[in-house]
Amino acid sequence: MSRRVFPALALALLLAGCRGPVEGLEGDYECERVDTGPARLTLRPDGGGALCVGAEEAPFRWEARGNGVVLLHTRQGGVIKVRLGAGALELDMPGTGGMTFRKTVK
């Protein structure tokens, strides 16, 4: 009996840790900082997205985790940790510092 329980428990824990997109997070976000130039963050419902700072665009896959954290997985293998806070997405960009993105209304 215990030989059957362990694989099922391991699979359940693995699937619990693999969260996909969360309803309500999808959409376009704009940065409030003016010193970095125009900055835009897009979270698509399919789990894809892009971060555009100035003329540079970085595509990524995203996933929501517990405790108000969203992870952006870049194509180069990097991971950017985003915090959900007060109706905004907050992230620390290497070389740029903290950036706060607010959802745009269309």
C-alpha positions as CSV (number, residue, x, y, z in Angstrom):
1,M,0.0,0.0,0.0
2,S,2.8,2.5,0.9
3,R,4.5,1.9,-2.4
4,R,1.4,3.3,-4.2
5,V,0.9,6.2,-1.9
6,F,4.4,7.7,-2.2
7,P,4.3,8.2,-6.0
8,A,0.8,9.6,-5.9
9,L,1.8,12.0,-3.1
10,A,5.0,13.0,-5.0
11,L,2.9,13.8,-8.1
12,A,0.4,15.8,-6.2
13,L,3.2,17.9,-4.6
14,L,4.8,18.4,-8.0
15,L,1.5,19.6,-9.6
16,A,0.8,21.9,-6.6
17,G,4.1,23.6,-7.2
18,C,3.5,24.1,-10.9
19,R,0.9,26.9,-11.0
20,G,-0.1,28.5,-14.2
21,P,-1.5,31.9,-14.9
22,V,-3.8,33.3,-12.3
23,E,-7.0,35.0,-13.3
24,G,-6.9,38.8,-13.1
25,L,-3.1,39.2,-13.5
26,E,-3.2,39.0,-17.3
27,G,-2.9,42.3,-19.1
28,D,-0.7,45.2,-19.9
29,Y,1.2,47.2,-17.2
30,E,3.2,50.4,-17.4
31,C,6.1,51.6,-15.2
32,E,5.7,54.7,-13.1
33,R,9.5,55.6,-13.3
34,V,10.4,58.2,-15.8
35,D,14.2,57.9,-15.5
36,T,14.2,54.5,-17.2
37,G,12.3,55.6,-20.3
38,P,9.1,54.0,-21.4
39,A,8.6,50.6,-19.8
40,R,5.8,48.1,-20.4
41,L,5.1,44.6,-19.0
42,T,2.6,42.2,-20.7
43,L,1.2,39.1,-19.1
44,R,-0.8,37.0,-21.5
45,P,-3.4,34.4,-20.5
46,D,-1.4,31.6,-22.1
47,G,1.5,32.2,-19.7
48,G,3.7,34.1,-22.1
49,G,4.6,37.8,-22.0
50,A,7.2,40.4,-22.6
51,L,9.1,43.1,-20.8
52,C,9.9,46.2,-22.8
53,V,12.2,48.9,-21.5
54,G,13.0,51.6,-24.0
55,A,13.7,49.9,-27.3
56,E,14.6,46.5,-25.8
57,E,12.1,43.7,-25.5
58,A,12.6,40.5,-23.5
59,P,10.0,37.7,-24.0
60,F,9.3,35.4,-21.1
61,R,7.0,32.7,-19.6
62,W,5.4,33.6,-16.3
63,E,3.9,31.7,-13.5
64,A,2.2,32.8,-10.3
65,R,3.5,31.3,-7.0
66,G,2.1,31.6,-3.5
67,N,2.7,34.5,-1.2
68,G,2.2,37.1,-3.9
69,V,5.1,36.2,-6.1
70,V,5.2,35.9,-9.9
71,L,8.2,34.4,-11.6
72,L,9.2,35.6,-15.1
73,H,11.3,32.9,-16.9
74,T,13.4,34.5,-19.6
75,R,14.5,32.7,-22.8
76,Q,18.2,33.1,-21.7
77,G,17.4,31.0,-18.6
78,G,17.1,33.8,-16.1
79,V,14.3,34.2,-13.6
80,I,13.0,37.6,-12.4
81,K,11.0,37.6,-9.2
82,V,8.0,39.9,-9.2
83,R,6.1,40.9,-6.0
84,L,2.3,41.6,-6.1
85,G,1.6,44.7,-4.0
86,A,-1.2,47.2,-3.7
87,G,-2.6,46.7,-7.2
88,A,0.9,46.8,-8.8
89,L,3.7,44.5,-9.9
90,E,7.1,45.3,-8.3
91,L,10.4,44.0,-9.5
92,D,14.1,44.7,-9.2
93,M,15.9,44.8,-12.5
94,P,19.7,44.3,-12.5
95,G,21.4,47.7,-13.2
96,T,18.1,49.5,-13.1
97,G,16.8,49.0,-9.6
98,G,13.2,48.8,-8.4
99,M,10.4,49.2,-10.9
100,T,6.7,49.4,-10.2
101,F,4.2,48.5,-12.9
102,R,0.5,49.4,-12.8
103,K,-2.2,47.7,-14.9
104,T,-3.4,49.9,-17.8
105,V,-7.1,50.3,-18.4
106,K,-8.3,50.1,-22.0
